[in-house]
Every structure is written in structure tokens, then in C-alpha cells.
Amino acid sequence: MIFMKMSLFYVFLPPIFLNCSVFDNCLFINMDRSEIEEKVNAFLIDELEIDEEKLKPEALLKEHLGIDSLDFVDIVVIVEKQFGFKIKPEEMKTVKTLGQFYDYIASKVA
């Protein structure tokens, strides 16, 4: 059971919630792959302005999607907010494709 202090009262949150800073950005323990893909694709389209047609699991992050080091800084912040964990740069060295990025996130929220 988790209790969060909100203003002058405490809010009870059932154990399904984890890492909640804002209710709509709470991490659900049982998030499935399709939910992860939807969230990742949404922020890539909205925040980094990547064309939806390019978002395929085999797409290379740098070469096909044009994600550079400045974009990666944005991604780190967004992932922490949306999924509730911090990306470790040493773990991302092997992540080359969008599908591998989905897998990386899935491994952290499972």
C-alpha cells in the first residue's frame, strides 16, 4: 500500500501504482508491449516530430529516425516521466533499433 501526501490530505494508492508523481503519468506494473509502443511512438511523434511512417521496429534510431544526442537528452527526461525509471547510458550502448528500445523499456517496467 502506498500513501502519497497531496496538499493537505493523504491519498491512498493501491499497489498497482508505482512511481506516481502525477496521476496520468503513473507506471502500471503490468504494462504490455503494445502500451509501451504506443507511449514511445506518441512522444517520438509529438516531442521529436518524427514521421509516424518511420516508426517501425527495425528502424535505426540514428540513421532512420534522425535521433541525435540532444534528442536523446529529451528522451531520457520523457522516459523517466512516462515510465518511472532513469535510462542508464551504458545500457543503451547496445540499443540500435526502435524495436530494441521498446524491448529495453519493457525489461525495465516488467
N, C-alpha and C positions, 0 to 999 in steps of 0.2 A: 504494500500500500504506500502511496506517495501523497504527501501533503505539500501544496505549494502556497506560499503566502502571496496573496494578491490584494494590494491596497490594505484595507483594514480587516480583511477576513481571510480564512484559510479555505482553499478549495481542495476537496478530496478528488484524487485521480486514481481510477482503478489501475491495476498493474499492467494493463495493455499499453499504457502510455509510458514513454521513456524519453528523456532529454527534451522535455517540453519547455520552450521559452515563450512561445506564442502558440495558442491552441491550434491554429491552422497549419503550423509547421511542426507538429508533433511527429515523432518517429513511431510508427507502428511496428511492433515486434515481428509480425508475420507478413511483412510487405513482400509481395511476389514479384517475379521478374518483369511482368508486364507493367506493374505500377512503377517500378524503378525506371523502365524505359520511357514511360510517359512523362515522368517528372524530369528526367535528364533531357529528353527531347524538347520539352517545354522551355526549360531555361536556356538551352542552346539556341532555340529559335527566338525567344523573347529578349534575352540578355546579350547574346553574342551575334544575333542577327544572321544565323546560318540558315540557308535554304532547307526547307523540310525534305525536299527530294534527295538531298545529300546524306541524310541521316539513315544510313544502313549499317548493320553490324560490322561489315567488312571495311567500312570507310576508315582510312588512316587519319588520325587526329590532326597531324600537322599538314600532311600533303594534300589530303582531300577536303578536310574541313577548314583548313587555314588557321588552326588554333596555335597561337604563339605564346611566348612566356607571359605577356601581360594578360592575355585571356586566361591563362592558367591560374593566375592570381585571383581573378574573378571567380573561376570555377571552384577554387578552394573555399572561398567565402560562401558561395551558394550551396555547395555540398554540405558544409558544416551547418548551415541554416536549415536546409531541406531534409537532411538525413541524420543530423545529430552526431557526426564524427569528423575528426580532422584528417585530411589527407596527408600521408607521410610521403615526402618526395622520393625517398629511397624505395618505397613500394610501387611507385608509379613508373619507375625506370623500365619495367617490362611491358607496360601498357602502351600499345601502339595503335590499336583499333578501337572504334566505338564499342564494339561487342566486348572487348576486353575491359573497357571502362565500366560497362554495365556489370560484368562479372565481378570486378573489383568492388563496386558498391554493394552488390548482392552479398559478397563474402563478409562485408563489414556490418550489414544490417540483419544478417541471418541469426 
